Amino acid sequence: MKKILFLALTANFLACGTQPKNVENANPMEYANTITAEELKEHLYTFASDDFEGRETGEPGQKKAAEYLKNEYQKLNIPAPMGDDDYYQEVPSSVFRGDIKDSENVVAYFKGSEKSDELLVISSHYDHVGMDAEGNVFNGADDDGSGTVGILEIAEAFAKAKEDGYTPKRSILFLNVTGEEKGLVGSKFYTDNPIYPLENTVANLNIDMIGRIDPEHKGNDNYVYLIGSDKLSTDLHELSEEVNENYMNVDLDYTYNDENDPNRFYYRSDHYNFAKNNIPIIFYFNGVHEDYHKITDTPDKIEYDALAKRAKLVFLTAWEIANRDERLVVDKATAASE
């Protein structure tokens, strides 16, 4: 009799929805659609404003930018990986060149529901090049304000899914690195001093400049350059293609993925420090434009609909990586040195 009563109560609890939701029943596009041009624009007009003084590594504007990111993660109830309010991974000047001041990576973390020891890292750099001698601000709206606010919206999409009971199977680290413009120093510090073991890091999705249209795609906002997706993992490349085909149908341009490309972008952003450690990566990029590293890289020049499309694609790719049954297989040679 007691056994029958227990089974009846268990069935009742299940019927009432008290069991945690199966993430495989979620519609990821529902959460991707929470990434909007309007919210991206609101973030970027603040983040790439003159108040942040060009976000040069170690300078007051960069510190203000770090505080902005920390506050946004707190608003989303996404915890710090080190506990309490410790969203900063300190990057001391002593480990790099003498002209680089103390700085910090900003990190936030979702613990996975089933495979929490496996980690996906989604990264951008939030620093830029500061001001010139006359006090003109290099706002860095595209480089890499666009990727940084994209990560905030991606984080919000995951947070909303979690609120609805859909926690990703694998853990996710949102990593906003400092010092990219100083030679990828923030990402190198992270991979040299990882918060979570690199051997447990299944992939890195890196976003650096996704808010503009380059001259080669004039009049077409439905594209993004992908770099590195096939360098280390066939699984990752095929997953990326499938996600895009199923949800977004963005034109994936692999021009800069060519080993013989003279720009060598594969070696020039923060994903490379992960690739050097045999971690599969994708680098999302809109290409260079006339305002690259100029004071004219301002938020009014951003194509916000294009930025939203690209951020959605990154979110959906991250969703699939975080929730697939098997870990991505590394089946190709370690990334070649620069």
TILUM-700941 format. One record per residue (C-alpha): x, y, z; residue number from 1. Coordinates in steps of 0.2 Angstrom, whole numbers, padded with zeros to 4 digits. Each point is the difference from the previous one (the first is absolute). Last residue first. Layout:
BEGIN
      px      py      pz   seq
       X       Y       Z   NUM
...
//
This chain:
BEGIN
      px      py      pz   seq
    0262    0158   -0180   338
    0000   -0018    0007   337
   -0010   -0013   -0009   336
   -0016   -0005    0009   335
    0001   -0018    0006   334
   -0004   -0012   -0013   333
   -0018   -0006   -0004   332
   -0012   -0011    0008   331
   -0006    0010    0016   330
   -0017   -0008    0004   329
   -0013    0011    0006   328
   -0008   -0007    0016   327
   -0015   -0012   -0002   326
   -0018    0003    0004   325
   -0002    0017   -0007   324
   -0006    0014    0012   323
    0015    0012    0002   322
    0006   -0002   -0018   321
   -0018    0003   -0007   320
   -0004    0015    0011   319
    0017    0008   -0004   318
   -0004   -0002   -0019   317
   -0017    0008    0004   316
    0008    0014    0010   315
    0013    0004   -0013   314
   -0013    0000   -0014   313
   -0011    0012    0010   312
    0015    0011    0003   311
    0003    0001   -0019   310
   -0018    0004   -0004   309
   -0001    0014    0014   308
    0016    0008   -0007   307
   -0007    0000   -0017   306
   -0016    0008    0006   305
    0011    0013    0010   304
    0010    0006   -0015   303
    0013    0010    0010   302
    0005    0017   -0006   301
   -0009    0010    0013   300
    0010   -0010    0013   299
    0016    0008   -0005   298
    0016   -0007   -0008   297
    0004    0018   -0007   296
    0014    0002    0013   295
    0010   -0012   -0011   294
    0005   -0018    0004   293
   -0011   -0007   -0014   292
   -0010    0014   -0007   291
    0003   -0004   -0019   290
   -0006   -0018    0002   289
    0007   -0017    0006   288
   -0010   -0016   -0001   287
   -0016   -0005    0009   286
    0008   -0012    0012   285
   -0005   -0016    0009   284
    0015   -0011    0006   283
   -0005   -0018    0003   282
    0011   -0011    0011   281
    0004   -0018    0004   280
    0012   -0001    0015   279
    0017   -0007   -0004   278
    0009    0012    0012   277
    0007    0010   -0014   276
   -0019    0001   -0005   275
   -0004    0008    0016   274
    0013    0014   -0001   273
   -0005    0002   -0018   272
   -0018    0004    0005   271
    0006    0017    0007   270
    0003    0008   -0017   269
    0014    0002   -0013   268
    0006   -0018   -0004   267
   -0015   -0005   -0010   266
    0000    0017   -0008   265
    0015   -0004   -0010   264
   -0003    0015   -0012   263
    0010   -0008   -0013   262
   -0012   -0014   -0003   261
    0010   -0016   -0004   260
   -0008   -0010    0014   259
   -0017    0004   -0007   258
   -0012    0004    0014   257
   -0001    0018   -0006   256
   -0011   -0004   -0015   255
   -0011   -0011    0010   254
   -0016    0010   -0002   253
   -0015   -0007    0008   252
   -0016    0008   -0008   251
   -0013    0000    0014   250
   -0013   -0013   -0001   249
   -0006    0002    0018   248
   -0008   -0015    0008   247
    0002   -0017   -0008   246
    0014    0005   -0013   245
    0009    0010    0013   244
   -0001   -0014    0013   243
    0006   -0013   -0013   242
    0015    0010   -0006   241
    0006    0003    0018   240
   -0003   -0018    0005   239
    0010   -0006   -0016   238
    0015    0011    0005   237
   -0001   -0005    0018   236
    0000   -0018   -0004   235
    0014    0001   -0012   234
    0011    0007    0014   233
    0017    0008    0000   232
    0001    0012   -0014   231
   -0018   -0002   -0007   230
   -0008    0015    0010   229
    0016    0011   -0002   228
   -0007    0015   -0007   227
   -0018    0004   -0004   226
   -0004    0017   -0009   225
   -0018    0006    0002   224
   -0014    0003   -0013   223
   -0017    0006   -0001   222
    0003    0019    0000   221
    0002    0001   -0019   220
    0001    0017   -0008   219
    0018    0001    0000   218
    0007   -0018    0003   217
    0018    0002   -0006   216
    0001    0018    0007   215
   -0003   -0006    0018   214
   -0017    0001    0009   213
    0001    0004    0019   212
   -0005   -0007    0017   211
    0009   -0016    0002   210
    0018    0005    0005   209
    0008   -0013    0011   208
   -0011   -0014    0006   207
    0009   -0016    0006   206
   -0009   -0017    0002   205
    0012   -0011    0010   204
   -0003   -0019    0001   203
    0000   -0015    0012   202
    0009    0007    0015   201
    0003   -0015    0012   200
    0019   -0002   -0005   199
    0001    0019    0002   198
   -0004   -0003    0019   197
   -0011    0014    0007   196
    0005    0017    0006   195
    0015   -0002   -0013   194
    0016    0008    0005   193
    0011   -0001   -0016   192
   -0016   -0001   -0011   191
   -0007    0015    0010   190
    0016    0010   -0001   189
    0001   -0003   -0019   188
   -0018    0006   -0002   187
    0004    0016    0010   186
    0017    0003   -0009   185
   -0006   -0002   -0018   184
    0014    0012   -0006   183
   -0004    0017    0007   182
   -0016    0002   -0010   181
   -0007   -0015    0008   180
    0004    0007    0018   179
   -0015   -0005    0009   178
   -0011   -0015   -0002   177
   -0019   -0002    0001   176
   -0003   -0018    0004   175
   -0018   -0007    0002   174
    0003   -0017    0007   173
   -0013   -0014   -0004   172
   -0002   -0016    0008   171
   -0007   -0015   -0009   170
   -0018   -0007    0000   169
   -0007    0018   -0002   168
   -0014    0005    0013   167
   -0017    0000   -0007   166
   -0012    0004    0014   165
   -0008    0015   -0007   164
    0011    0011    0011   163
    0015   -0010   -0008   162
   -0006    0005   -0018   161
   -0001    0018    0005   160
    0018   -0001    0007   159
    0006   -0008   -0016   158
   -0008    0014   -0010   157
    0007    0013    0012   156
    0018   -0008   -0002   155
   -0002    0002   -0019   154
   -0005    0018    0002   153
    0015    0004    0011   152
    0011   -0010   -0013   151
   -0006    0011   -0014   150
    0003    0015    0011   149
    0019   -0005    0000   148
    0000   -0005   -0018   147
   -0006    0016   -0006   146
    0011    0010    0012   145
    0015   -0009   -0008   144
    0005    0008   -0011   143
   -0017    0005   -0007   142
   -0003    0015    0012   141
    0018    0002    0004   140
   -0002    0017    0007   139
    0017    0007   -0005   138
   -0002    0016    0010   137
    0009    0016   -0005   136
    0010    0008    0014   135
    0012    0009   -0011   134
    0014   -0012    0004   133
   -0011   -0015   -0005   132
   -0013   -0010    0010   131
   -0002   -0018    0005   130
    0005   -0014   -0011   129
   -0014   -0013    0004   128
   -0005   -0012    0014   127
   -0015   -0011    0000   126
    0007   -0015   -0008   125
   -0013   -0014   -0004   124
   -0003   -0018    0006   123
   -0012   -0014    0001   122
    0008   -0015    0010   121
   -0008   -0017    0000   120
    0004   -0011    0015   119
   -0001   -0018    0005   118
   -0001   -0004    0018   117
   -0018    0005    0001   116
   -0006   -0014   -0011   115
   -0017   -0002    0006   114
   -0008    0017    0005   113
    0015    0011   -0005   112
    0006    0014    0012   111
   -0002    0017   -0008   110
    0014    0012    0002   109
    0006    0018   -0001   108
    0017    0007   -0003   107
    0008    0017   -0003   106
    0018    0000   -0004   105
    0011    0013    0010   104
    0013    0013   -0001   103
    0017    0005    0008   102
    0009    0011   -0012   101
    0009   -0005   -0016   100
    0016    0010   -0004    99
    0011   -0013    0009    98
   -0004   -0014   -0012    97
   -0010   -0015    0008    96
   -0001   -0010    0016    95
    0004    0015    0012    94
   -0014    0010   -0007    93
   -0013   -0011    0010    92
   -0015   -0007   -0008    91
   -0013   -0001    0013    90
   -0015   -0012   -0004    89
   -0015    0011    0005    88
   -0017   -0006    0003    87
    0002   -0003    0019    86
   -0017    0006    0006    85
   -0002   -0016    0011    84
    0008   -0015   -0008    83
    0015   -0003   -0012    82
   -0011   -0004   -0015    81
   -0010    0017    0003    80
   -0019   -0003   -0001    79
   -0012    0004   -0014    78
   -0015    0008    0008    77
   -0003    0010   -0015    76
    0002    0017    0009    75
    0016   -0007    0008    74
    0006   -0004   -0018    73
   -0004    0018   -0005    72
    0009    0007    0015    71
    0016   -0009   -0003    70
    0000    0006   -0018    69
   -0002    0018    0005    68
    0014   -0002    0013    67
    0012   -0007   -0013    66
   -0004    0015   -0011    65
    0003    0012    0014    64
    0017   -0009    0003    63
    0004    0002   -0019    62
   -0004    0018    0001    61
    0011    0003    0015    60
    0016   -0007   -0009    59
    0007   -0018    0002    58
   -0004   -0005   -0018    57
   -0007    0014   -0011    56
   -0019    0001    0001    55
   -0002    0014   -0013    54
   -0004    0014    0013    53
   -0015   -0010    0008    52
   -0009    0016    0001    51
    0002    0004   -0018    50
   -0013   -0013   -0004    49
    0004   -0018   -0006    48
   -0008   -0009    0015    47
   -0015    0012    0001    46
   -0005    0001   -0018    45
    0004   -0018   -0001    44
   -0012   -0006    0013    43
   -0015    0009   -0007    42
    0004   -0005   -0017    41
    0001   -0019    0005    40
   -0016    0002    0009    39
   -0009    0007   -0016    38
    0008   -0012   -0012    37
   -0007   -0014    0010    36
    0006   -0016    0008    35
   -0016   -0007    0007    34
   -0003   -0009   -0016    33
    0014   -0012    0004    32
   -0010   -0006    0015    31
   -0015   -0005   -0011    30
    0012   -0007   -0013    29
    0007   -0012    0013    28
   -0017   -0009    0001    27
    0001   -0010    0016    26
   -0005   -0018    0001    25
    0018   -0006    0000    24
    0003    0011    0016    23
   -0010   -0013    0009    22
   -0009    0010    0014    21
    0003   -0004    0018    20
   -0014   -0010    0008    19
   -0012    0010    0009    18
   -0012    0001   -0015    17
   -0016   -0005    0009    16
   -0001   -0016   -0009    15
    0017   -0005    0007    14
   -0006    0004    0017    13
   -0016   -0010   -0002    12
    0010   -0015   -0007    11
    0011    0000    0015    10
   -0015    0001    0012     9
   -0008   -0015   -0008     8
    0016   -0010    0000     7
    0002    0004    0019     6
   -0018   -0005    0003     5
    0002   -0016   -0009     4
    0016   -0004    0010     3
   -0009    0004    0017     2
   -0014   -0012   -0005     1
//
